[in-house]
Every structure is written in C-alpha cells, then in structure tokens.
Amino acid sequence: MTEWVTVCKVNDILPGTGVCALLENQQIALFRPRDDVQVYAISNIDPFFRASVLSRGIIAEHQGDLWVASPLKKQHFRLRDGLCMEDNRYSVAAYPVKVSEGAVQVSTMPVPDSHDDTVIRE
C-alpha cells in the first residue's frame, strides 16, 4: 500500500535547486526546478560512486526533459523516472511527489521501472 510522507515545505526548496531528505531510512533528492510547486524525487545515491550527492547536482533541460547532473562525474539522471542518460543500467529510483497546502509529500513506493528491466537500483 502506498503511503505518503511529508518531508518538507515546498518553500524549503529554493527554485532551481535540490535538497536531501530521509524517506524511511532512504536518502532521497528533492528537486524544485522552477518557481512553482512542481517537485521531483529520486534516490540521492550516485550509483557510479555510491556517494550521497545527487541533491547537490545541477538541474538542466535536455530534449524537453529535466535532468540532474551528478556533481562527481556529471552523469545525468532524468528527474521524472531516474533514468541514467549515459548507462540505463545505473538508473536510480524515482518517487511520486505531491504538494498539498505547501507541504511536499513523497510516496514510499518508487515509480515502477519504465525504461529497462536490467536497472541497478540502490
């Protein structure tokens, strides 16, 4: 059963940045690309280096999708589903997010893999 957990207020995330939060002992990276209430959540763990850094990455748009570039070696992860642009075997978990009355709520159930059955998940 899907459970929604309030992790912060939407205004706690500056537009164009990401923050790290704990979701049931998992580090997740929350991103607010623009000055609105759209927020994305993916795993905070860079699967190439097993480091907790994705929330500090740079948000960019590529071919109509939003991505975050890891601050380590700049691999790109799509915000809507965690797909790794350079090697889909290293894609990360993505989580549904909703904003209700200014509170950012994240689902405890990751988005099902939609791009490849061989994905390495943290």
C-alpha positions as CSV (number, residue, x, y, z in Angstrom):
1,M,0.0,0.0,0.0
2,T,1.3,3.4,-0.9
3,E,2.0,5.8,2.0
4,W,2.6,9.5,1.6
5,V,5.2,11.0,3.9
6,T,5.5,14.8,4.4
7,V,9.2,15.6,4.1
8,C,9.3,19.4,4.0
9,K,7.5,22.6,2.9
10,V,7.8,23.5,-0.8
11,N,9.3,26.9,0.1
12,D,12.2,25.0,1.9
13,I,13.5,24.1,-1.6
14,L,14.8,27.2,-3.5
15,P,13.8,27.2,-7.1
16,G,16.5,25.7,-9.3
17,T,18.0,23.6,-6.5
18,G,17.7,20.3,-4.8
19,V,17.8,19.1,-1.1
20,C,18.3,15.8,0.6
21,A,15.6,14.2,2.8
22,L,15.1,10.9,4.6
23,L,12.3,8.7,3.4
24,E,12.0,5.5,5.6
25,N,15.8,5.4,6.1
26,Q,16.5,6.1,2.4
27,Q,18.2,9.3,1.2
28,I,16.2,10.9,-1.5
29,A,17.0,14.0,-3.5
30,L,14.1,16.5,-3.9
31,F,14.3,19.0,-6.8
32,R,12.3,22.1,-7.5
33,P,13.4,23.2,-11.0
34,R,11.2,26.3,-11.2
35,D,9.5,28.9,-9.0
36,D,6.3,26.8,-8.8
37,V,5.1,23.8,-6.8
38,Q,6.4,21.1,-9.2
39,V,8.9,18.9,-7.2
40,Y,10.7,15.7,-8.2
41,A,12.2,13.0,-6.0
42,I,14.9,10.5,-6.9
43,S,17.4,8.5,-4.9
44,N,20.2,10.7,-3.6
45,I,22.8,8.0,-4.1
46,D,25.0,8.3,-7.2
47,P,25.2,4.7,-8.3
48,F,28.6,5.1,-10.0
49,F,30.3,6.1,-6.8
50,R,27.8,5.1,-4.1
51,A,28.0,8.6,-2.8
52,S,25.1,10.7,-1.4
53,V,25.4,13.6,-3.7
54,L,22.7,13.8,-6.3
55,S,20.7,16.5,-4.4
56,R,23.7,18.8,-5.0
57,G,23.7,18.3,-8.7
58,I,22.9,20.8,-11.4
59,I,19.4,20.8,-13.0
60,A,19.3,21.1,-16.7
61,E,16.8,20.6,-19.6
62,H,17.6,18.3,-22.5
63,Q,15.2,17.4,-25.3
64,G,12.2,18.5,-23.3
65,D,13.1,16.5,-20.1
66,L,14.5,17.7,-16.8
67,W,17.8,16.1,-15.7
68,V,20.2,16.4,-12.8
69,A,23.9,16.1,-13.4
70,S,25.8,14.4,-10.6
71,P,28.4,16.7,-9.1
72,L,31.0,14.0,-9.2
73,K,31.4,12.9,-12.9
74,K,28.4,14.6,-14.4
75,Q,26.3,11.6,-15.3
76,H,22.7,12.7,-15.9
77,F,19.6,11.3,-14.2
78,R,16.1,12.2,-15.5
79,L,14.0,13.7,-12.8
80,R,10.7,12.1,-13.7
81,D,11.9,8.5,-13.6
82,G,15.6,8.3,-12.6
83,L,16.8,7.1,-16.0
84,C,20.6,7.4,-16.4
85,M,21.3,9.0,-19.8
86,E,24.8,7.5,-20.1
87,D,24.0,4.0,-19.0
88,N,20.5,2.9,-18.1
89,R,21.8,0.0,-16.0
90,Y,22.8,2.7,-13.4
91,S,19.4,4.4,-13.3
92,V,18.1,5.4,-9.8
93,A,14.8,5.0,-8.1
94,A,12.2,7.8,-8.6
95,Y,9.4,8.5,-6.3
96,P,5.9,10.1,-6.9
97,V,5.6,13.6,-5.3
98,K,2.6,15.8,-4.5
99,V,2.4,19.2,-2.9
100,S,-0.6,19.7,-0.6
101,E,-1.2,23.0,1.1
102,G,2.5,23.8,0.7
103,A,3.7,20.5,2.1
104,V,5.9,18.2,-0.1
105,Q,4.7,14.6,0.3
106,V,6.6,11.7,-1.2
107,S,5.3,8.2,-1.8
108,T,7.1,5.4,-0.1
109,M,6.6,3.3,-3.3
110,P,9.1,4.1,-6.1
111,V,7.9,4.7,-9.6
112,P,7.9,1.3,-11.4
113,D,10.8,0.9,-13.8
114,S,9.6,2.1,-17.2
115,H,12.8,2.0,-19.2
116,D,14.7,-1.2,-18.7
117,D,14.4,-4.4,-16.7
118,T,18.2,-4.5,-16.1
119,V,18.3,-1.4,-14.0
120,I,20.7,-1.4,-11.0
121,R,18.7,0.1,-8.0
122,E,20.1,1.4,-4.8
